[in-house]
Every structure is written in C-alpha cells, then in structure tokens.
Amino acid sequence: MKAIAINGSPRKNWNTAQLLQSAMKGAECVGAETELINLYDLNFKGCISCFGCKRKGAEPCRCYLKDDLTPVLEKILSADALFLGSPIFFGDITGEMRKLMERLFFITMTYDDYSRAVFTGRIDAAFFFTMNVENQEHYKPIMENATAMLKRFGGETEYYAATDTLQFPDYSKYQASIFSEEQKKLRHEEQFSKDLQVAFDIGQKFVTK
Ligand SMILES: Cc1cc2nc3c(=O)[nH]c(=O)nc-3n(C[C@H](O)[C@H](O)[C@H](O)COP(=O)(O)O)c2cc1C
C-alpha cells in the first residue's frame, strides 16, 4: 500500500505541509509506505500543449514532457492513496499545484470521449487546503472543483480546509495590522491540532479502504 503526498505550498514546514505530514502519519500507522514531495523544489512546467499524450498510439496516462515532474506523475499513478495540499493564493490553488494538475489530469482524459476514464486503476485521493480567512465558503467552488478532478482516479475523494491559519511565527516583525497576533495564536492553539487530527484520520481511512 503506497500513499503519496504533494505539498503545493512554498513552505516546507508550515500549515499545508503539516496537514500532509499528519495524513502521512495516519497512513503509516496502518502500514502504508509514504512519500511527501515538495513541488516548489522541482523544476517543471504546466501542460505545454505538446499533445504527445493525445497522439495516435500514445501510451495511456503518459506525459511526454520530460522534466522534474515526470517521476512524480509516475509515482502518483502507481499510488493507492494521494494527498494533495495547497494554500489558497488569491482565491485559488497555488501556481505550482495548478501546473501539476494540468499535467496530471490532461493525461487522464481522452478526446475520444470525455466521460471515459483513461486511468483504469484506483487511487483514493484527498485535497487539503489552508487559508487566512475564517469563512471557507468563499472558496468552496474552487475546492469542490479541484476535488472533483480527483474523481478521475476512481476512488474515494474528500477535501478538508484549515482556515484562519497562523501565517508568521512573530506578527510583530511584519506590517500586518489587519491581523491580531493574539487572536491568530489563540486560533492556532485551539484549532490547528484538531485540523491535524482530521488529516491524520483521513490518511488512516484512505489507506484502510
Ligand atoms: C501570495 C499569497 C496569497 C494569498 N492569498 C490568500 C487568499 O486569497 N485568501 C486567503 O484566505 N489566504 C490567502 N493567503 C494566505 C495563505 O493561504 C495562508 O497563510 C496559508 O495557510 C499558507 O499556507 P502555508 O502555511 O502552508 O504556507 C495568501 C498567502 C500568500 C503568500
């Protein structure tokens, strides 16, 4: 049983990464082999419309653009569980996560029939989002759309959003008067451990399916 987590935050140890690490711990505790990949470490492009994957005779689910994402796509498609994580940047997933999704989902669709799944395996997949705002309703359409893409993998899908996250270790060092450091730290203490527990439970649940 293999679980792979993809961190679409530029920060390797902050909110998004911690949720993914917790999901991985949940998966590991029920025996999964896990790997976490930080997208911002990689040099890769989004889909460049080469249409290699749409050529007659092309191998199914193969992206013909070769860069640092090539082995990551292969790992994702051979995993049993996938955990994607992205902060919300300007009302959307991050640019790096968007690039991954373009590559990953273009190879799993065919212009012969939009409704046909090219990928014939099964991957249970969850998306974790983190954001500054407290009311996640603002971003529901984007979170639902991103999670709907995961249905192409034929398994369970789910998303979870950690809201009103702590953004800086020390707010007094930043020009950020719209935030109250006290409120942010209190929220972090009261809520973030619960968010991590949810992520852990999702990791465990998706691997035991
Ligand atoms: C460039 C940028 C844009 C952001 N845009 C939004 C936004 O539109 N809405 C929001 O709620 N938070 C926004 N945030 C805050 C982040 O989503 C939030 O702090 C997130 O938890 C950061 O994830 P990380 O801790 O994993 O890096 C933005 C942060 C940055 C750096």
Ligand as a Chemical Component Dictionary entry (heavy atoms), coordinates in Angstrom:
data_LIG
# 
_chem_comp.id                   LIG 
_chem_comp.type                 NON-POLYMER 
_chem_comp.pdbx_formal_charge   0 
_chem_comp.three_letter_code    LIG 
# 
loop_
_chem_comp_atom.comp_id 
_chem_comp_atom.atom_id 
_chem_comp_atom.alt_atom_id 
_chem_comp_atom.type_symbol 
_chem_comp_atom.charge 
_chem_comp_atom.model_Cartn_x 
_chem_comp_atom.model_Cartn_y 
_chem_comp_atom.model_Cartn_z 
_chem_comp_atom.pdbx_ordinal 
LIG C1  C1  C 0 0.710  35.155 -2.228 1  
LIG C2  C2  C 0 -0.320 34.811 -1.177 2  
LIG C3  C3  C 0 -1.648 34.939 -1.468 3  
LIG C4  C4  C 0 -2.616 34.592 -0.518 4  
LIG N1  N1  N 0 -3.949 34.690 -0.835 5  
LIG C5  C5  C 0 -4.875 34.317 0.067  6  
LIG C6  C6  C 0 -6.261 34.396 -0.250 7  
LIG O1  O1  O 0 -6.655 34.777 -1.345 8  
LIG N2  N2  N 0 -7.137 34.010 0.688  9  
LIG C7  C7  C 0 -6.757 33.554 1.931  10 
LIG O2  O2  O 0 -7.618 33.205 2.739  11 
LIG N3  N3  N 0 -5.450 33.451 2.242  12 
LIG C8  C8  C 0 -4.511 33.832 1.352  13 
LIG N4  N4  N 0 -3.186 33.716 1.663  14 
LIG C9  C9  C 0 -2.791 33.119 2.979  15 
LIG C10 C10 C 0 -2.429 31.652 2.852  16 
LIG O3  O3  O 0 -3.369 30.929 2.090  17 
LIG C11 C11 C 0 -2.364 31.001 4.243  18 
LIG O4  O4  O 0 -1.500 31.726 5.072  19 
LIG C12 C12 C 0 -1.917 29.547 4.126  20 
LIG O5  O5  O 0 -2.241 28.837 5.292  21 
LIG C13 C13 C 0 -0.421 29.457 3.880  22 
LIG O6  O6  O 0 -0.060 28.104 3.762  23 
LIG P1  P1  P 0 1.335  27.580 4.367  24 
LIG O7  O7  O 0 1.325  27.919 5.820  25 
LIG O8  O8  O 0 1.309  26.131 4.105  26 
LIG O9  O9  O 0 2.413  28.273 3.613  27 
LIG C14 C14 C 0 -2.211 34.088 0.754  28 
LIG C15 C15 C 0 -0.835 33.985 1.041  29 
LIG C16 C16 C 0 0.103  34.357 0.086  30 
LIG C17 C17 C 0 1.572  34.225 0.418  31 
# 
loop_
_chem_comp_bond.comp_id 
_chem_comp_bond.atom_id_1 
_chem_comp_bond.atom_id_2 
_chem_comp_bond.value_order 
_chem_comp_bond.pdbx_ordinal 
LIG C1  C2  SING 1  
LIG C2  C3  SING 2  
LIG C2  C16 DOUB 3  
LIG C3  C4  DOUB 4  
LIG C4  N1  SING 5  
LIG C4  C14 SING 6  
LIG N1  C5  DOUB 7  
LIG C5  C6  SING 8  
LIG C5  C8  SING 9  
LIG C6  O1  DOUB 10 
LIG C6  N2  SING 11 
LIG N2  C7  SING 12 
LIG C7  O2  DOUB 13 
LIG C7  N3  SING 14 
LIG N3  C8  DOUB 15 
LIG C8  N4  SING 16 
LIG N4  C9  SING 17 
LIG N4  C14 SING 18 
LIG C9  C10 SING 19 
LIG C10 O3  SING 20 
LIG C10 C11 SING 21 
LIG C11 O4  SING 22 
LIG C11 C12 SING 23 
LIG C12 O5  SING 24 
LIG C12 C13 SING 25 
LIG C13 O6  SING 26 
LIG O6  P1  SING 27 
LIG P1  O7  DOUB 28 
LIG P1  O8  SING 29 
LIG P1  O9  SING 30 
LIG C14 C15 DOUB 31 
LIG C15 C16 SING 32 
LIG C16 C17 SING 33 
# 
